[in-house]
Amino acid sequence: MLRHCLLICLLVSISAIRVSGQTAITGGYGSVDSLLAAEYPPTGPGIAVLASKGDKIVFRKSYGLADIKNNVELSTEMIFEIGSMTKQFTSAAVLQLVEAGRVRLDDPIRAYVSGFPEKPYPITIHQLLSQTSGIPEFFDVDESEFDKLATVHTPEELIDYYRDRPLDFEPGTEFAYSNSNYPLLGLVVERVTGIPLAEYFERFIFTPLGMDHTSLWYSSERPPVPVGYRLNAAGEQVRSPPIDGSTVYAAGGIVSTLGDLYRWNNELKRPTHLSKRIVSQLIREKKTTDKAGTGYGYGFFVGEWNGHRLIHHGGNMYGFTSAAMYLPKPDVFVCVLANSAFANTENIARFVAGHLLEAPIAYYRQLAPHVLQDYVGRYILEGPTEKQIDIKLHEGVLVVHFPDNPASDVSVYGDGPDTFSSPRVDLSMVFAREQGAVVGFTAYQGGAFAFRRVP
């Protein structure tokens, strides 16, 4: 695996060229442009990238195709499914109702959704927003269940998938990312306001902020939409399965553009419609009951990267991937949208941000599925605690799977011989071989942890 360490060129001018009716801005970042063009040639799915520094967009360009069959180029103006980035908007809607005195963060969810069964412990609105509720993940659909994605669901029917499952832990005591929290929050907004969540978003968030091409799933009037692509179980590139927006709803149903997400980030850094209190709540790290940090606010991951405070989130759909990151002090924002499942968007966002900071980082490429197959298997932590981890190949990407918490799965990318990293969770993995076969790995994340491969 080749490691790309590209030297940054200082931004001395903004150069623009016309590509398929869009204005492409590459400025002094020709090395970034060249690498992304090589990674996403005009023969397959692509990405759209926007980066800003201060109040100026310094990089905006798209690569690859929006429609392979009809040879349609991807455009930075197209609408993409943004998946779990939806959660920040659902969180903002709930916080607007909190600010209006119509919802309380410490209220139990049953105060608004009486059909949700009683649990051994009450679950509060705050715990749902902060991913500390203990409600298990429900959104785990494989190819044999794709028909469910196209089925129209009410919010109540989504909740029925997990309403009777036991909690994974006492609410508030741990952090565990779970899509299951957010259909409940969407229903809170609907029950309190008496209007559909899509209408609430439109009236109270999107329209006031000028996000004219953003909606909860697709509207009837919209700019061109790219085709989504994924790799099937046989490793073949196919179109994404049909999806009804009601299935992903408040956890992942928003569609948007680079421009609208740039407007949204500008609202977060200089609020004009949302209050400063709401923005602070969204991006401030929440803690468990024993004061442990969670690395999560309300709908945003928060942490540190490259010596800077980092606010970020991504999303994965069945034919689309998204990532957006903001570094407040240097005022750097990067958004990457892709029309393929499990694209390398988070890594690309950080790669671009590194160049804007004049501190370039390595670019981790996605390896071919037949190369990644060597690492697939079950591994056990060596020592007194036998924690199990499964390494899986999912839609062309190597995924670290935690059987006891599927929502915490992490995609990793090769950055050297038998070496993989995840830009999202600061994880490095070095695999060991004996007679050519992979026999284990050492994970580096706040220490070194040795895992051995088991049959």
C-alpha positions as CSV (number, residue, x, y, z in Angstrom):
1,M,0.0,0.0,0.0
2,L,1.5,3.3,-1.1
3,R,1.5,6.1,1.4
4,H,0.8,9.5,-0.1
5,C,2.5,12.4,1.7
6,L,1.9,15.4,-0.5
7,L,3.4,18.8,0.2
8,I,1.0,21.7,0.3
9,C,1.2,24.7,-2.0
10,L,0.4,28.0,-0.3
11,L,-2.9,29.5,-1.4
12,V,-1.9,32.4,-3.6
13,S,-4.9,32.7,-5.8
14,I,-8.3,31.2,-6.5
15,S,-8.4,29.6,-9.9
16,A,-11.7,28.5,-11.3
17,I,-12.7,26.4,-14.3
18,R,-16.1,25.4,-15.7
19,V,-17.0,21.8,-15.5
20,S,-20.4,20.6,-16.7
21,G,-22.1,23.9,-15.8
22,Q,-20.5,24.1,-12.3
23,T,-17.7,26.3,-11.1
24,A,-14.8,24.2,-9.9
25,I,-12.4,25.9,-7.4
26,T,-9.0,24.3,-6.8
27,G,-7.0,27.4,-5.8
28,G,-3.4,26.5,-4.9
29,Y,-4.4,22.9,-4.0
30,G,-3.4,21.3,-7.3
31,S,-1.9,18.3,-5.5
32,V,-5.2,17.6,-3.8
33,D,-7.0,17.9,-7.1
34,S,-4.7,15.6,-8.8
35,L,-4.9,12.8,-6.2
36,L,-8.7,13.0,-6.0
37,A,-9.0,12.9,-9.8
38,A,-6.9,9.8,-9.9
39,E,-8.9,8.1,-7.1
40,Y,-12.3,8.9,-8.7
41,P,-11.8,8.7,-12.5
42,P,-14.8,9.5,-14.9
43,T,-15.6,5.8,-15.2
44,G,-17.3,5.1,-11.9
45,P,-19.1,6.7,-8.9
46,G,-17.5,9.8,-7.5
47,I,-17.3,12.5,-4.9
48,A,-18.2,16.1,-4.5
49,V,-15.9,18.2,-2.2
50,L,-16.2,21.7,-0.7
51,A,-13.7,23.3,1.7
52,S,-13.6,26.7,3.2
53,K,-11.1,28.7,5.3
54,G,-12.5,31.7,7.1
55,D,-15.4,33.0,5.1
56,K,-14.0,31.9,1.7
57,I,-14.6,28.7,-0.2
58,V,-11.1,27.7,-1.3
59,F,-11.9,24.3,-2.9
60,R,-15.0,23.0,-4.6
61,K,-15.0,20.3,-7.2
62,S,-16.6,17.0,-8.2
63,Y,-15.1,13.8,-9.6
64,G,-16.5,10.7,-11.2
65,L,-19.9,10.0,-12.5
66,A,-23.4,10.6,-11.2
67,D,-24.8,8.0,-13.6
68,I,-22.5,5.3,-15.0
69,K,-25.0,3.9,-17.5
70,N,-25.7,7.3,-19.1
71,N,-22.2,8.7,-18.6
72,V,-23.5,11.7,-16.6
73,E,-20.8,13.6,-14.7
74,L,-21.2,14.3,-11.0
75,S,-21.7,17.9,-10.1
76,T,-21.1,19.9,-6.9
77,E,-24.7,21.1,-7.2
78,M,-26.4,17.7,-7.0
79,I,-28.4,16.4,-4.1
80,F,-27.0,13.6,-2.0
81,E,-28.4,11.4,0.8
82,I,-26.4,12.4,3.9
83,G,-27.4,9.5,6.2
84,S,-26.6,10.0,9.8
85,M,-25.7,13.7,9.4
86,T,-29.5,13.9,9.7
87,K,-29.2,13.5,13.5
88,Q,-27.8,17.0,14.0
89,F,-30.9,18.5,12.4
90,T,-33.2,16.3,14.5
91,S,-31.3,17.4,17.6
92,A,-31.6,21.1,16.6
93,A,-35.4,20.6,16.2
94,V,-35.8,19.1,19.6
95,L,-33.6,21.8,21.2
96,Q,-35.9,24.5,19.6
97,L,-38.8,22.9,21.4
98,V,-36.8,22.8,24.6
99,E,-36.0,26.5,24.2
100,A,-39.7,27.2,23.6
101,G,-40.6,25.4,26.8
102,R,-42.5,22.6,25.1
103,V,-40.1,19.8,25.8
104,R,-37.7,19.3,28.8
105,L,-34.4,17.5,28.4
106,D,-34.9,15.5,31.6
107,D,-38.4,14.4,30.7
108,P,-38.8,10.6,30.1
109,I,-39.6,9.6,26.5
110,R,-42.9,8.1,27.7
111,A,-44.1,11.6,28.5
112,Y,-44.3,12.1,24.7
113,V,-44.4,8.5,23.3
114,S,-46.7,6.7,25.7
115,G,-46.7,3.6,23.4
116,F,-43.0,3.0,24.2
117,P,-43.0,0.4,26.9
118,E,-41.7,0.9,30.4
119,K,-38.1,-0.2,31.0
120,P,-36.3,-1.0,34.3
121,Y,-35.0,2.6,34.2
122,P,-36.6,5.8,32.7
123,I,-35.0,7.0,29.5
124,T,-34.8,10.8,29.1
125,I,-34.8,13.1,26.0
126,H,-31.2,14.0,26.9
127,Q,-30.1,10.4,26.9
128,L,-31.7,9.8,23.5
129,L,-29.9,12.9,22.0
130,S,-26.6,12.0,23.6
131,Q,-26.6,8.3,22.6
132,T,-26.5,7.2,26.3
133,S,-30.0,5.6,26.4
134,G,-28.9,2.0,26.3
135,I,-31.5,1.2,23.6
136,P,-30.0,-1.3,21.2
137,E,-29.3,-0.7,17.5
138,F,-32.2,-1.8,15.2
139,F,-30.9,-0.7,11.8
140,D,-29.0,-3.6,10.5
141,V,-30.3,-4.8,7.1
142,D,-28.5,-7.2,4.9
143,E,-29.1,-8.0,1.2
144,S,-31.8,-10.6,2.0
145,E,-33.9,-7.9,3.8
146,F,-33.6,-5.0,1.2
147,D,-37.3,-5.2,0.7
148,K,-37.7,-3.6,4.1
149,L,-35.9,-0.5,2.9
150,A,-38.5,0.2,0.3
151,T,-41.4,-0.4,2.7
152,V,-43.3,2.7,3.9
153,H,-43.1,2.9,7.6
154,T,-44.7,5.2,10.2
155,P,-42.4,6.3,13.0
156,E,-44.3,4.0,15.3
157,E,-43.6,1.0,13.0
158,L,-39.9,1.8,13.1
159,I,-40.0,1.9,16.8
160,D,-41.8,-1.5,16.9
161,Y,-38.6,-3.1,15.6
162,Y,-36.9,-2.5,18.9
163,R,-39.5,-1.3,21.5
164,D,-39.5,-4.6,23.4
165,R,-35.8,-5.4,23.3
166,P,-33.9,-5.1,26.6
167,L,-31.6,-2.2,27.3
168,D,-27.9,-2.8,26.8
169,F,-27.1,-0.8,29.9
170,E,-28.6,1.5,32.5
171,P,-29.4,4.8,30.7
172,G,-26.8,7.5,31.3
173,T,-24.0,5.1,32.4
174,E,-22.4,4.5,29.0
175,F,-22.2,5.9,25.5
176,A,-23.2,3.6,22.6
177,Y,-24.2,5.1,19.2
178,S,-27.6,3.7,18.2
179,N,-29.8,4.8,15.3
180,S,-32.7,3.6,17.4
181,N,-32.7,6.8,19.6
182,Y,-33.6,9.1,16.8
183,P,-37.0,7.8,15.5
184,L,-38.2,8.4,19.0
185,L,-36.9,12.0,18.9
186,G,-38.5,12.6,15.5
187,L,-41.8,11.3,16.9
188,V,-41.4,13.7,19.9
189,V,-41.3,16.6,17.5
190,E,-44.3,15.4,15.6
191,R,-46.4,14.8,18.8
192,V,-45.5,18.1,20.4
193,T,-46.0,20.3,17.2
194,G,-48.8,18.3,15.5
195,I,-47.0,18.4,12.1
196,P,-44.9,15.9,10.3
197,L,-41.1,16.1,10.9
198,A,-40.5,16.9,7.2
199,E,-42.7,20.0,7.5
200,Y,-41.1,21.1,10.8
201,F,-37.6,20.9,9.2
202,E,-38.8,22.9,6.2
203,R,-40.6,25.7,8.2
204,F,-38.3,26.1,11.1
205,I,-34.8,25.2,9.9
206,F,-34.3,24.8,6.2
207,T,-36.3,27.8,4.9
208,P,-35.1,30.3,7.5
209,L,-31.5,29.3,6.7
210,G,-31.9,29.4,2.9
211,M,-31.2,25.7,2.6
212,D,-33.4,25.5,-0.5
213,H,-32.2,22.1,-1.7
214,T,-32.5,20.2,1.6
215,S,-35.4,18.2,2.8
216,L,-36.4,15.1,4.7
217,W,-36.0,12.7,1.7
218,Y,-36.5,13.9,-1.8
219,S,-39.1,16.5,-2.7
220,S,-40.9,16.7,-6.1
221,E,-38.9,19.7,-7.3
222,R,-35.1,19.2,-7.1
223,P,-31.9,19.6,-9.0
224,P,-30.3,16.5,-10.6
225,V,-29.8,13.6,-8.2
226,P,-26.9,11.1,-8.7
227,V,-27.5,7.4,-8.8
228,G,-26.2,5.6,-5.7
229,Y,-23.9,2.5,-6.1
230,R,-22.7,-0.3,-3.8
231,L,-20.8,-3.5,-4.0
232,N,-23.0,-6.6,-3.6
233,A,-21.9,-9.8,-1.8
234,A,-20.1,-11.0,-5.0
235,G,-18.1,-7.8,-5.1
236,E,-19.9,-6.5,-8.1
237,Q,-20.8,-2.8,-8.4
238,V,-24.6,-2.4,-8.6
239,R,-27.1,0.4,-8.1
240,S,-28.3,1.0,-4.6
241,P,-31.6,-0.7,-3.6
242,P,-34.8,1.3,-3.6
243,I,-35.4,3.1,-0.3
244,D,-38.4,4.8,1.1
245,G,-37.4,7.8,3.1
246,S,-39.8,6.9,5.9
247,T,-37.5,3.9,6.7
248,V,-34.5,6.1,7.6
249,Y,-36.6,9.1,8.9
250,A,-35.1,11.2,11.7
251,A,-32.0,9.1,12.0
252,G,-30.8,9.3,8.4
253,G,-33.4,10.6,5.9
254,I,-32.2,14.1,5.0
255,V,-31.0,14.8,1.5
256,S,-28.8,17.9,0.8
257,T,-26.1,19.6,-1.2
258,L,-22.6,20.9,-0.5
259,G,-23.8,24.5,-0.7
260,D,-26.6,23.9,1.8
261,L,-24.4,22.1,4.3
262,Y,-21.9,25.0,4.0
263,R,-24.8,27.3,4.9
264,W,-25.6,25.1,7.9
265,N,-22.0,25.2,9.1
266,N,-22.0,29.0,8.8
267,E,-25.1,29.0,11.0
268,L,-23.4,26.9,13.7
269,K,-20.3,29.2,13.8
270,R,-22.3,32.5,13.7
271,P,-25.9,31.8,14.7
272,T,-28.6,34.1,13.1
273,H,-31.6,31.9,13.4
274,L,-30.7,29.3,16.0
275,S,-29.8,30.7,19.4
276,K,-26.3,30.5,20.7
277,R,-27.5,28.3,23.5
278,I,-28.9,25.7,21.0
279,V,-25.6,25.7,19.1
280,S,-23.6,25.3,22.3
281,Q,-25.8,22.3,23.3
282,L,-25.3,20.6,19.9
283,I,-21.5,20.8,19.9
284,R,-20.6,20.5,23.6
285,E,-19.4,17.1,24.7
286,K,-21.8,15.2,27.0
287,K,-20.7,13.0,29.9
288,T,-22.0,9.8,31.4
289,T,-23.3,9.7,35.0
290,D,-19.8,9.0,36.3
291,K,-18.5,12.1,34.4
292,A,-16.7,10.1,31.7
293,G,-16.5,12.0,28.3
294,T,-18.5,10.5,25.5
295,G,-16.9,12.2,22.5
296,Y,-20.5,13.2,21.4
297,G,-22.7,16.2,21.8
298,Y,-26.2,16.1,20.4
299,G,-26.0,14.8,16.8
300,F,-22.3,15.6,16.5
301,F,-19.1,13.9,17.4
302,V,-16.6,16.2,19.2
303,G,-13.0,15.7,19.9
304,E,-9.5,16.8,18.8
305,W,-7.6,16.4,15.6
306,N,-4.2,17.6,14.5
307,G,-4.0,19.8,17.6
308,H,-7.4,21.4,17.0
309,R,-10.8,21.1,18.4
310,L,-12.9,19.0,16.0
311,I,-16.7,18.9,15.4
312,H,-17.8,16.3,12.9
313,H,-20.2,13.6,11.7
314,G,-20.6,11.3,8.7
315,G,-23.3,9.1,7.2
316,N,-23.6,5.9,5.3
317,M,-26.5,4.9,3.2
318,Y,-26.9,2.0,0.8
319,G,-25.4,3.9,-2.1
320,F,-24.2,7.2,-0.6
321,T,-21.6,8.3,2.0
322,S,-21.1,11.7,3.6
323,A,-18.6,13.4,6.0
324,A,-18.3,16.9,7.3
325,M,-15.8,18.3,9.7
326,Y,-15.2,21.7,11.3
327,L,-12.2,23.1,13.1
328,P,-13.4,26.2,14.9
329,K,-10.1,27.9,15.8
330,P,-8.5,27.9,12.3
331,D,-12.1,28.2,10.9
332,V,-11.7,25.3,8.5
333,F,-14.7,23.4,7.1
334,V,-14.6,20.4,4.8
335,C,-17.6,18.5,3.4
336,V,-17.4,15.4,1.2
337,L,-20.4,13.7,-0.4
338,A,-20.2,10.4,-2.4
339,N,-22.6,8.4,-4.5
340,S,-21.3,5.1,-3.4
341,A,-21.7,3.1,-0.2
342,F,-18.8,3.2,2.3
343,A,-16.7,5.6,0.3
344,N,-13.6,7.0,1.9
345,T,-15.2,10.4,2.7
346,E,-13.9,10.9,6.3
347,N,-10.3,10.2,5.3
348,I,-10.7,12.5,2.3
349,A,-12.1,15.3,4.5
350,R,-9.1,15.1,6.8
351,F,-6.7,14.9,4.0
352,V,-8.1,18.1,2.5
353,A,-8.2,19.8,5.9
354,G,-4.6,19.0,6.5
355,H,-3.7,20.8,3.3
356,L,-5.7,23.9,4.3
357,L,-3.8,23.9,7.6
358,E,-0.5,23.6,5.7
359,A,0.1,20.4,7.7
360,P,-0.6,17.6,5.1
361,I,-1.3,14.1,6.3
362,A,-1.1,10.7,4.6
363,Y,-3.9,9.7,2.4
364,Y,-5.2,6.2,3.1
365,R,-6.5,4.5,-0.1
366,Q,-9.1,1.8,-0.2
367,L,-7.6,-1.6,-1.1
368,A,-9.1,-4.0,-3.6
369,P,-11.6,-6.5,-2.0
370,H,-9.5,-9.6,-3.0
371,V,-6.6,-8.1,-1.0
372,L,-8.7,-7.3,2.0
373,Q,-10.1,-10.8,2.1
374,D,-6.8,-12.0,3.8
375,Y,-7.8,-10.1,7.0
376,V,-11.4,-11.3,7.3
377,G,-12.1,-13.5,10.3
378,R,-12.7,-13.7,14.1
379,Y,-10.2,-12.5,16.6
380,I,-10.0,-12.8,20.4
381,L,-8.2,-10.4,22.7
382,E,-5.3,-12.2,24.4
383,G,-5.3,-12.1,28.2
384,P,-7.8,-12.7,31.0
385,T,-10.7,-11.0,29.2
386,E,-11.5,-12.7,25.9
387,K,-13.2,-9.9,24.0
388,Q,-14.3,-10.9,20.5
389,I,-13.8,-8.8,17.4
390,D,-14.9,-9.8,13.9
391,I,-13.1,-8.3,10.9
392,K,-15.5,-8.2,8.0
393,L,-15.5,-7.1,4.4
394,H,-18.6,-5.0,3.8
395,E,-19.2,-3.5,0.4
396,G,-15.5,-3.3,-0.4
397,V,-14.4,-1.9,2.9
398,L,-12.7,-3.7,5.8
399,V,-14.9,-3.2,9.0
400,V,-14.0,-3.9,12.6
401,H,-17.2,-5.4,14.0
402,F,-18.1,-5.5,17.7
403,P,-20.8,-8.2,18.2
404,D,-21.9,-6.7,21.5
405,N,-22.4,-3.3,19.9
406,P,-22.9,-3.4,16.1
407,A,-23.5,0.4,16.0
408,S,-19.8,1.0,16.9
409,D,-18.5,-0.8,13.8
410,V,-15.4,1.0,12.4
411,S,-14.2,1.1,8.8
412,V,-10.4,0.9,8.5
413,Y,-8.1,1.8,5.6
414,G,-4.7,0.5,4.6
415,D,-1.8,2.8,5.2
416,G,1.1,0.3,4.8
417,P,1.9,-3.4,4.5
418,D,-0.5,-5.2,6.8
419,T,-1.2,-1.9,8.6
420,F,-4.6,-0.2,8.8
421,S,-6.0,2.9,10.4
422,S,-9.3,4.6,11.1
423,P,-9.2,8.4,10.8
424,R,-12.5,8.7,12.8
425,V,-11.5,7.0,16.1
426,D,-7.6,7.3,16.1
427,L,-7.2,3.5,15.8
428,S,-4.2,1.7,14.2
429,M,-4.0,-2.0,13.5
430,V,-0.8,-4.0,12.6
431,F,-1.5,-7.5,11.4
432,A,0.9,-10.4,11.9
433,R,1.5,-13.3,9.5
434,E,3.0,-16.8,9.8
435,Q,4.0,-18.6,6.5
436,G,2.0,-15.9,4.6
437,A,-1.3,-16.3,6.6
438,V,-2.7,-13.7,8.9
439,V,-2.6,-15.0,12.5
440,G,-3.5,-11.9,14.5
441,F,-3.1,-8.2,15.0
442,T,-2.1,-5.6,17.5
443,A,-4.5,-2.7,18.0
444,Y,-3.2,0.7,19.1
445,Q,-5.7,3.0,20.7
446,G,-4.7,4.4,24.1
447,G,-2.4,1.4,24.5
448,A,-1.5,-1.8,22.7
449,F,-3.9,-4.8,22.6
450,A,-3.0,-8.1,21.0
451,F,-5.6,-10.2,19.2
452,R,-5.2,-13.7,17.9
453,R,-7.1,-15.2,15.0
454,V,-9.4,-18.1,15.8
455,P,-11.1,-20.6,13.5
